[in-house]
Amino acid sequence: MEIALSSIQKAVRKEFPQATLDGYEKINKGQINEVYRLDIKNIDTPLLLRKYSTNDYWKAKKEVNVYRTLAKQGKVPVPEIFIQDRKRNALPFPYLLMSELPGKDLQETFDSADNDTKELLMERTGECLGKMHQIKYPAFGWIIDSVENWGEVIKRDLGWSIIENIFETNMPKKLIYRTLDYMYENMNLLEIKEKPVLVHNDFTMDNIKVQDNLISGVFDFEHALSGHNEYDFIKPDWLMFTNKKLKERFMSGYKKNSDVSSKFEERLKYYETQRAVGMYMWFYKNGNKEEAQKKLDVLKSNIGFD
């Protein structure tokens, strides 16, 4: 959908009256809600426009809540929110206008770094996640809509409804039954004593900025929740811990600010199994066979299915 420059400029001028918009570009952030980088004269602050569907505006409200909570904590840099608009007066969709964090994506920096720098970056990334997990909530859930029991969040919102609809896919029935058996047999892992914390829920290198090998910010809290801290290790385990040393440095950094339980590895495997099924379903539904197969391989490995 093409957005009129005049409409974006009208939106921006609510906060920056002198702004002149020369253009904008869609950037590769957000699989569901799009993000645009704005090319603006007359102001020094780099700006991003995040677009939401009407049905997803509650996520924008939640992101603003999270950004302001982190800004108040003062330990993890996040974008500054200038405008939160759901009335669609200037633009034909709900949106956030926010600052763009300085630096490069961690993934870009990591890919060109030597091994020592990669290990340093992992330690600092772990420290960052540990600081985020110092933020506590009174109940589990989607932050603006919470329940008291973590197991209920997993069952209601994070995959069991998806898991129990998996017969709609072409996954072998033996694998489906083995997966369901595993999930039910290990439900005790959802009985946790830890207090709910801020869980990013998509803590990947693409959502972390780095400048001079220091973490310059974290963003994209669209899927954030108040949950069990160990749930936030799914994406790092899949995408960052490419060798034992990187995982060790990440964990050493994390433990400077937070900690994990004695059942961390067992519970992480459980969380990853649940998440792999949900992501398999999503990729299968959207016709991405390659990514669907990757998640199927994770699932088979976790439950010991040959």
N, C-alpha and C positions, 0 to 999 in steps of 0.2 A: 504493500500500500504506500503510494507516494504521499508525502506530507508537505503541504504548502509552506515555503519559507516564511511567508508573511504570518502564518498561524504560529509557527515556532517562535518567531521574533516577538509576537504579541505575548506569548506565554513567558518568554525570558524577561521581557521588559517589566513584568510585574515585580521582579526583584532587582533587575539591572536596567533602569529606564534609558540609559545612554547606549545600550548594546545595539550593535549592527551585525546581523547574521549574514555571513557570506555563503554558507552552505552547511551540510552535515553529511556524515557517513555512518552507515550501520557497522557496528563492530561485533566481532564474534564472541558475544557474551550472552548467556541466557538461552537455554534451549526453548523456552516457552515465551517469556516476555522479552521483547527486543530492547537493545540499548543502542543509542546513537551518540556519536561524538560531534559536538557543535563547533563550527568554525566561526568564532565571534571576534569582531574588532572592538576596541575601546574598553575592554576589561582584561584584567590580568589573570583571572581565575579560569582554568580550563574546566569546561562544563560537559556533563553527560545528561542525556534525557532518557529516562527509562519508561517504556511504554507498557501498560497493563491492559489486559482485557477487562471488561466490566465484571466478569465473574471472578477475576483474580485480584480485584482491588484490595481485598483483605490482606493479601501478601504485601502490598505496598505499605499498608498501615502497620503491619508487623515489622517490615524492614526499617521503617522510620523509628519505631520503638526500639529496635535493636541498636541501630546506629547511635541514637541518643544515649542509650544505656552505656554503650562502649565509650562514647565520647566523655561521658560523665566519669566513668572509671578511670580513663586517661592512660591506660596501659597498652592498648592496641589501636593504632591509627585507623580511622575509617573515613569515608566520604562525609562531607558536610551537606546536609539537606537544606536547600533553599526554598523549594516549593513542593508541596504535596497537594495535588489537585485531582479530585474525583468528580467534580461538577461538569467538566468538559466545556467550560466557557470559551477557552482559547483553542483547545485541541479536541478532536472528536473521540478522545479516549482518555482514561485516567492516566496520570503520569507523575513521576518524580523528577525534579531538576536538582542535580547534585554536582559536587565538585569531582574532578577526576584525580585520583591519587597519583603522586609522583612516582617515577621509576618505571621499570619494566616488569612484565609478568615473571614470576619466579621460574616458570617453565623455560622461558627464553634465556634467562640468566644461567639457570642450571645446565641447560644443554651445552653451553659454550664454556663452562667452568672446568677447571682441573679437579682431580679427585679430592684434594685437600679442601678446596673451596666448596665442593658439593657437600662434603661432610659438615663443614661449618654452617652452610645454609640449612641443612637438615636440623642441626641442633637449634639454630635460631628459630626455625619454623616450629619445632616442638615447644620451645619456650613460649612462642606466641599463642599456640593452642592452649597451653597450660594457663596462661593469663586469662584467656577467654573463659575457661572453665572455672575461674574463680567467681564468676557472676552466678549467683544462685537465684532460684525461683521457688515460690511456695508450693507449686504443683507442676505436674507433668502435662505436656500437650504442645499446642501450637503457639504458646506464649500469650496470645490474646484470647485463647479458648482452651482452658486447661482442665485436666482431671487429676485425681489423686494417685492413680495406680499406673505405673510404667507399663505393666503388662497389657493394660487396656489400650494404651496408646499404640503399642505394637500391633495388637489384634485389630483395633478399629481403624487406624490411620496409616500404618506403616507396612502393610503388606498382606495380612491374613485374608482380607477380602479378595485380594488379588490371587493369593496362593490357592484359595478354595475355588477360584474360577479358572484354574489352569487347565482344566479338561477341554477348554475351548481352543487350546493350541495343539500343535502336533508333537508335543513332548511325549516320549514313550510312557505308557501307563505304569509300568514297573517303576520307573524313575519318579513319577508323580507320587505313587503310594509310598515309596521309600522316603521321599522328601517329607511328606506329611507325617509319617511315623517319626522321623527325626525331630521335626518341630514340636510334636506333641510330647514325645518322650523326654525332651530337654526343656520343657516349659519352666522348670524350677530355676533356670538361669535368669528368668525375668523377675525373680523375687530379689530385689536389690535393697540395700540399706542406705545407699548414697542419696544425698539430696539432689533434686533436679538442678542442672546447670544449663548455661547457654550452649547449645549444640549447633554448630554451623550447618552440619548435615550435607555439605558439599565442599569440604575442605580440601581443595585440589590446588596444584601449582598455578592454574589459570585464574584462580580467585585470590591470589596473593601477589602484592607488589613488592619489589626489591629495588633499593637504591644504595649503591656503594656496599653491596653485600649485607645490608641491614634491611629488616622487614619494614617497608614504608607504608604498609596498610593491608587490610583485608576487606573484601567487599562481596557482594552477591549473597545476601542472607535470605533469599527468597524462600528457601526450604528450611530455615532455622526453626528450632523447637526448644522447649525446655525439657531436657531428657537426661538419660544416663550418659555420663561423659565418655564411656567406652564405645558408645555407638558412633562417635565422631572419628573413630580410627578406621572405619571401613575404607573410605577413599584413600587415605594415606597408605594403608596396607596394600591396597590394589595398585596404586599408581606411583607412590614415592619410594617404598621400601624395596628397591630393585636388588639390593644385596644386604647381607646381615649387618655390615658396618653402618650403612645409612640408617637402618632401623635403630641400632644401638644409640647413635648420636641423636636421633629424633627423640627417643625415649629419655635419654639423659637430660636433654633440654626441657622436655615436658615435666619431668619430675622435679625440676627446680621450682615449679609453681603449683603443680597439682600431682595427683597420684592415681594409680590404678589398683584394682583389687587382686586378690590371690587367684581369682578365676578369670583373669583378663583374657588369656589366650583361648580358653574354652568358650567364653562368652562371645569374644570377637568372631570366632568361627560360626557361632549360632547367628549372630547379627548378619554376617556376610552371606550366610545361606539364605536367610529371609530376604535380604536386599537383592541377591543374585536372581532369585525367582521373580521379584517384582520388576527388575530391570529387564530380565529375559522377556517377560510379558510385554513390557513397553516397546522394546525393540522389535519383537515379533509382530505386534499390532501395527507398527509403523513401517514394516517391510525391510528393516535393517538386519538381514540374515547374518552378516559377519559379526556384528556386535552381539546379537542374540546367541550365536554359537559360543562366543567368548564367555558369556555369563552361564551358559549351560555347562561349559567345561569347569568353571569355578564351582558350580553346584555339585557336579559329579565328584570332583576332588574332595570337597568338604564332607560329603556323606559317604565316601568310599564306594561309589557306584561304578562298576566296570562296564 
